[in-house]
Amino acid sequence: MRHHFVWLAVVTAFLPGCSPAIPAPSAEGNVAVSASTRLFFRVYGDGADTAVVLHGGPGLHHGYLVPALVGLLPGRTLIFYDQRGRGRSTLADTLALSPDSDVADLEALRRRFRLERMTLIGHHWGAAIAGLYAMRHPDHVSRILMVSPFIVHPSFAYDFALLGARGTDRAGAAAAYNAIATPGDAVAFCRAYPWWSFLPTPADSPAVVTASQSRLCDLPGDRLEGGEAVKRAMLRSLGSWSWREGLNTVKAPVLIVEGHGPPIVESAARRWAEHLPNARLILLASPHLYPWAGDAVGFARAADRFLRGGWPEGSLKPAPFATAAMPDSASNAGRSGGTR
């Protein structure tokens, strides 16, 4: 009976027209990673089940995910934090940025909260960091919910670029970005072009971030500019990456949630499930990147079911990549990074 009421609270919070009240954080503070780097965190809820939430970007901050995930709070504690150099977290030198530094920071956060095994919820870039963390610290991961994960191989970036300006004014955004001269300009730019923060894999419509836009840009202009610098530095640090072999070793259950979109969107999400041995994929209604916006109830049901230890109805396990790529998908190799 208790589970029934908890589930009712979860679904109700995600119903269209229902804007779940965001409670005050139960705790907030900083984790000192080094003399110059501190990670800002906020804790919501006080339930027995604890999950650590990793935001996207890689230049964003945790704030935009709070209204998206607050409906999952009944029975749980969610720990949100800003990755180094983003949001309210500090950073001395962007040259020190890499996926390795984000993985190391997550480990520092785990030790700070004395979590022996973590449930991880990662959106976009945060999903990739969760996967990389599981590769390197398998004993400390119980399960991972990946929401619209960042691309698993650079070949997908080319395919996303070929989509062109589907509902977004990319030329106008580029001109506005180059014209930023003050912190106030940075805030105005964020509000006008919120999808910019997700390059190189933005959604094809600015409408998908309407619900979270106020929190996406809820920082002083200089911090927003700093996040953009972090994003560019982090993307440069990637080079030509290939995570396939490491992901093949991850044993933790992983659920990939994405919204329907152009074929490349679904292919990119599916590739994660093809690389991870114990992963399933569920595709919800469009839009992609923000799947909770298109199917709020479906997202709540899938996420809650998985976080409770099961697989949601409608989730599918693709064949491993080596099998999936041959021979039927061979013709798609150039479009979806088929040799990786």
C-alpha positions as CSV (number, residue, x, y, z in Angstrom):
1,M,0.0,0.0,0.0
2,R,2.8,2.4,0.8
3,H,4.4,1.8,-2.6
4,H,1.0,2.6,-4.2
5,F,0.8,6.0,-2.6
6,V,4.5,6.8,-3.4
7,W,3.9,5.9,-7.0
8,L,0.7,8.0,-7.1
9,A,2.8,11.0,-5.8
10,V,5.4,10.4,-8.5
11,V,3.0,10.3,-11.4
12,T,0.9,13.2,-10.1
13,A,4.0,15.4,-10.0
14,F,4.7,14.7,-13.7
15,L,1.1,15.1,-15.0
16,P,0.7,17.8,-17.7
17,G,-0.3,21.1,-16.1
18,C,1.1,20.0,-12.7
19,S,4.1,22.0,-11.7
20,P,5.5,20.1,-8.7
21,A,6.4,22.4,-5.8
22,I,10.2,22.5,-5.4
23,P,11.0,22.0,-1.7
24,A,13.8,23.8,0.0
25,P,17.0,21.9,-0.1
26,S,17.6,19.7,3.0
27,A,21.3,20.6,2.8
28,E,23.7,22.5,0.7
29,G,27.4,23.2,0.8
30,N,30.7,22.6,-0.9
31,V,33.1,19.6,-1.4
32,A,36.7,20.6,-1.4
33,V,38.5,18.8,-4.2
34,S,41.6,20.8,-4.1
35,A,42.8,24.2,-2.8
36,S,41.3,25.9,-5.8
37,T,38.4,23.6,-6.7
38,R,35.2,23.3,-4.7
39,L,32.0,21.5,-5.8
40,F,28.7,23.1,-4.9
41,F,25.9,20.7,-4.0
42,R,22.3,20.7,-2.9
43,V,20.4,17.8,-1.4
44,Y,16.7,17.4,-1.8
45,G,14.5,15.0,0.1
46,D,15.2,12.6,2.9
47,G,14.1,9.2,1.6
48,A,16.0,6.0,2.1
49,D,17.0,5.6,-1.5
50,T,19.8,8.0,-2.5
51,A,20.7,9.0,-6.1
52,V,23.4,11.4,-7.3
53,V,22.3,13.6,-10.2
54,L,24.8,14.7,-12.9
55,H,23.8,17.6,-15.1
56,G,24.4,18.1,-18.8
57,G,26.3,20.5,-20.9
58,P,29.2,20.1,-20.5
59,G,28.9,23.7,-19.5
60,L,25.6,23.8,-17.6
61,H,24.7,23.6,-13.9
62,H,22.4,21.5,-11.8
63,G,19.5,24.0,-11.4
64,Y,17.6,23.2,-14.6
65,L,17.3,19.5,-13.6
66,V,15.6,20.1,-10.2
67,P,12.1,20.8,-11.6
68,A,12.6,18.0,-14.1
69,L,13.4,15.4,-11.4
70,V,11.6,16.7,-8.3
71,G,8.7,14.4,-9.0
72,L,11.0,11.4,-8.2
73,L,11.6,12.6,-4.7
74,P,8.9,10.6,-2.8
75,G,10.9,8.0,-0.9
76,R,14.2,9.3,-2.2
77,T,17.1,11.6,-1.5
78,L,18.6,13.3,-4.6
79,I,22.0,14.9,-4.5
80,F,22.6,17.5,-7.2
81,Y,25.9,19.2,-7.7
82,D,27.6,21.6,-10.1
83,Q,30.6,20.1,-11.9
84,R,33.9,21.9,-11.5
85,G,34.0,25.4,-13.1
86,R,30.2,25.3,-13.7
87,G,27.4,26.9,-11.8
88,R,28.5,27.7,-8.3
89,S,31.5,25.4,-8.3
90,T,35.0,26.8,-8.7
91,L,37.9,26.1,-11.0
92,A,41.3,27.7,-11.3
93,D,42.4,26.6,-14.8
94,T,40.4,25.3,-17.7
95,L,43.5,23.4,-18.9
96,A,42.8,21.0,-16.0
97,L,39.5,20.0,-17.4
98,S,38.8,16.6,-19.0
99,P,36.3,13.8,-18.5
100,D,38.9,12.3,-16.1
101,S,38.6,15.4,-13.9
102,D,34.8,15.1,-13.8
103,V,35.1,11.4,-13.0
104,A,37.5,12.2,-10.2
105,D,35.2,14.8,-8.8
106,L,32.3,12.4,-8.7
107,E,34.5,10.0,-6.7
108,A,35.3,12.9,-4.3
109,L,31.6,13.5,-3.9
110,R,30.9,9.9,-3.2
111,R,33.5,9.8,-0.4
112,R,32.1,13.1,1.0
113,F,28.6,11.5,1.4
114,R,30.0,8.1,2.4
115,L,28.1,6.3,-0.3
116,E,29.4,2.8,-0.7
117,R,27.4,2.2,-3.9
118,M,25.7,4.9,-5.8
119,T,22.6,5.2,-8.0
120,L,23.5,7.7,-10.7
121,I,21.1,9.8,-12.7
122,G,22.8,11.6,-15.6
123,H,21.4,13.9,-18.2
124,H,23.4,14.5,-21.5
125,W,27.0,15.1,-20.5
126,G,26.3,13.9,-17.0
127,A,25.1,10.5,-18.4
128,A,28.5,10.1,-20.2
129,I,30.4,10.9,-17.0
130,A,28.2,8.3,-15.1
131,G,29.2,5.7,-17.7
132,L,32.9,6.6,-17.5
133,Y,32.7,6.5,-13.7
134,A,31.2,3.0,-13.8
135,M,34.1,1.9,-16.0
136,R,36.6,3.0,-13.5
137,H,34.8,2.4,-10.2
138,P,32.5,-0.5,-10.8
139,D,32.2,-1.5,-7.2
140,H,30.7,1.9,-6.3
141,V,27.8,1.9,-8.9
142,S,24.5,0.1,-8.3
143,R,22.6,1.4,-11.4
144,I,22.6,4.3,-13.8
145,L,19.7,6.2,-15.3
146,M,21.0,7.8,-18.5
147,V,18.6,10.5,-19.9
148,S,19.4,11.7,-23.4
149,P,23.1,10.8,-23.1
150,F,25.9,12.7,-24.8
151,I,27.2,11.1,-28.0
152,V,29.3,8.0,-27.4
153,H,31.6,8.6,-30.3
154,P,32.7,11.8,-32.2
155,S,31.3,10.6,-35.5
156,F,27.8,11.3,-34.2
157,A,28.7,15.0,-33.9
158,Y,29.1,15.2,-37.7
159,D,25.7,13.6,-38.1
160,F,24.0,16.0,-35.7
161,A,25.6,18.9,-37.6
162,L,24.1,17.6,-40.8
163,L,20.6,18.1,-39.3
164,G,21.0,21.8,-39.9
165,A,18.8,24.5,-38.2
166,R,15.7,22.4,-37.5
167,G,13.6,25.0,-35.7
168,T,16.5,27.0,-34.4
169,D,18.2,30.1,-35.7
170,R,21.8,28.9,-35.5
171,A,23.2,31.8,-37.6
172,G,21.4,34.3,-35.5
173,A,22.6,32.6,-32.3
174,A,26.2,32.6,-33.5
175,A,26.0,36.3,-34.3
176,A,24.5,37.0,-30.9
177,Y,27.1,35.0,-29.1
178,N,29.9,36.8,-30.8
179,A,28.3,40.1,-29.8
180,I,28.3,39.3,-26.0
181,A,30.2,42.2,-24.3
182,T,28.8,42.2,-20.7
183,P,27.5,39.8,-18.1
184,G,24.1,41.1,-18.8
185,D,24.5,40.2,-22.5
186,A,25.4,36.7,-21.4
187,V,22.1,36.3,-19.4
188,A,20.1,37.7,-22.3
189,F,21.8,35.3,-24.7
190,C,21.1,32.3,-22.5
191,R,17.4,33.2,-22.3
192,A,17.1,33.7,-26.1
193,Y,19.1,30.6,-27.1
194,P,18.9,28.1,-24.3
195,W,19.6,25.2,-26.7
196,W,23.1,26.6,-27.4
197,S,24.3,25.1,-24.2
198,F,23.8,21.5,-25.6
199,L,26.0,21.9,-28.7
200,P,27.1,19.8,-30.5
201,T,23.9,17.9,-30.0
202,P,21.1,20.4,-29.4
203,A,17.4,19.7,-29.6
204,D,15.8,20.7,-32.9
205,S,13.4,23.1,-31.2
206,P,13.9,25.7,-28.5
207,A,10.5,24.8,-27.2
208,V,11.9,21.7,-25.3
209,V,13.6,23.8,-22.7
210,T,10.7,26.2,-21.9
211,A,9.9,24.5,-18.6
212,S,13.5,24.7,-17.4
213,Q,14.7,27.9,-19.1
214,S,14.4,30.1,-16.0
215,R,16.7,27.8,-14.0
216,L,19.0,27.1,-17.0
217,C,19.9,30.8,-17.0
218,D,19.6,31.4,-13.2
219,L,23.2,32.5,-12.7
220,P,25.2,35.7,-12.8
221,G,26.3,36.5,-16.3
222,D,30.0,36.0,-15.6
223,R,29.2,32.4,-14.3
224,L,27.2,31.7,-17.5
225,E,30.2,32.9,-19.6
226,G,32.4,30.7,-17.5
227,G,30.2,27.7,-18.2
228,E,30.6,28.3,-22.0
229,A,34.4,28.5,-21.6
230,V,34.3,25.2,-19.7
231,K,32.1,23.6,-22.4
232,R,34.6,24.5,-25.1
233,A,37.6,23.4,-23.1
234,M,36.0,20.1,-22.2
235,L,35.0,19.4,-25.8
236,R,38.6,20.2,-27.0
237,S,39.9,17.8,-24.3
238,L,38.0,14.9,-25.8
239,G,39.9,14.7,-29.0
240,S,38.8,11.6,-31.0
241,W,37.4,9.5,-28.2
242,S,36.2,5.9,-28.2
243,W,34.6,4.5,-25.0
244,R,33.4,1.2,-26.5
245,E,35.8,-1.2,-24.9
246,G,35.5,0.3,-21.4
247,L,31.7,0.4,-21.6
248,N,31.7,-3.3,-22.6
249,T,33.0,-4.0,-19.1
250,V,30.2,-2.2,-17.1
251,K,28.0,-4.7,-15.3
252,A,25.6,-2.3,-13.5
253,P,22.1,-2.1,-14.9
254,V,21.7,1.0,-17.1
255,L,18.5,2.4,-18.5
256,I,18.8,4.9,-21.5
257,V,15.8,7.2,-21.9
258,E,15.4,9.3,-25.0
259,G,12.6,11.0,-26.8
260,H,11.8,10.2,-30.4
261,G,13.6,12.4,-32.9
262,P,15.5,12.3,-36.2
263,P,17.1,8.9,-37.0
264,I,20.5,10.0,-35.8
265,V,19.0,10.8,-32.3
266,E,17.6,7.3,-31.9
267,S,20.8,5.8,-33.3
268,A,23.0,7.7,-30.9
269,A,20.9,6.6,-27.9
270,R,20.8,3.0,-29.1
271,R,24.5,2.9,-29.4
272,W,24.9,3.3,-25.7
273,A,22.6,0.3,-25.1
274,E,24.6,-1.7,-27.7
275,H,27.9,-1.0,-25.9
276,L,26.7,-1.6,-22.3
277,P,26.1,-5.3,-21.5
278,N,23.3,-4.8,-19.0
279,A,21.5,-1.9,-20.6
280,R,18.1,-1.3,-22.1
281,L,16.7,1.6,-24.1
282,I,13.2,3.2,-23.9
283,L,12.1,5.8,-26.5
284,L,9.4,8.1,-25.4
285,A,7.4,10.8,-27.3
286,S,9.3,13.6,-28.8
287,P,11.1,15.9,-28.2
288,H,14.5,14.4,-27.8
289,L,17.0,15.8,-25.2
290,Y,14.2,16.6,-22.8
291,P,12.1,13.3,-22.9
292,W,10.3,14.3,-19.6
293,A,8.7,17.2,-21.5
294,G,7.0,15.1,-24.2
295,D,5.8,12.2,-22.1
296,A,5.8,13.3,-18.4
297,V,3.9,10.3,-17.1
298,G,5.9,7.8,-19.3
299,F,9.1,9.3,-18.0
300,A,8.0,9.2,-14.4
301,R,6.9,5.6,-14.7
302,A,10.0,4.4,-16.5
303,A,12.4,6.2,-14.2
304,D,10.7,5.2,-11.0
305,R,10.4,1.6,-12.0
306,F,14.1,1.4,-12.9
307,L,15.2,3.2,-9.8
308,R,13.2,0.7,-7.7
309,G,15.2,-2.2,-9.3
310,G,13.1,-3.3,-12.3
311,W,13.0,-2.7,-16.0
312,P,10.1,-0.5,-17.3
313,E,7.6,-1.9,-19.7
314,G,8.6,-1.1,-23.3
315,S,12.3,-1.0,-22.6
316,L,14.4,-3.1,-25.1
317,K,17.8,-4.6,-25.2
318,P,19.5,-4.1,-28.6
319,A,22.0,-6.7,-29.8
320,P,25.6,-6.0,-28.8
321,F,27.2,-3.5,-31.2
322,A,29.5,-6.0,-33.1
323,T,26.4,-8.0,-33.9
324,A,24.1,-5.0,-34.6
325,A,26.6,-3.5,-37.0
326,M,26.8,-6.6,-39.3
327,P,25.5,-7.2,-41.8
328,D,22.2,-5.3,-41.8
329,S,23.5,-2.1,-40.4
330,A,26.7,-2.0,-42.5
331,S,25.1,0.4,-44.9
332,N,24.6,2.8,-42.0
333,A,28.2,2.7,-40.8
334,G,29.1,6.1,-42.2
335,R,26.0,7.7,-40.7
336,S,26.3,6.4,-37.2
337,G,30.0,5.7,-36.5
338,G,29.5,2.1,-37.5
339,T,33.1,0.9,-36.9
340,R,33.3,2.1,-33.3
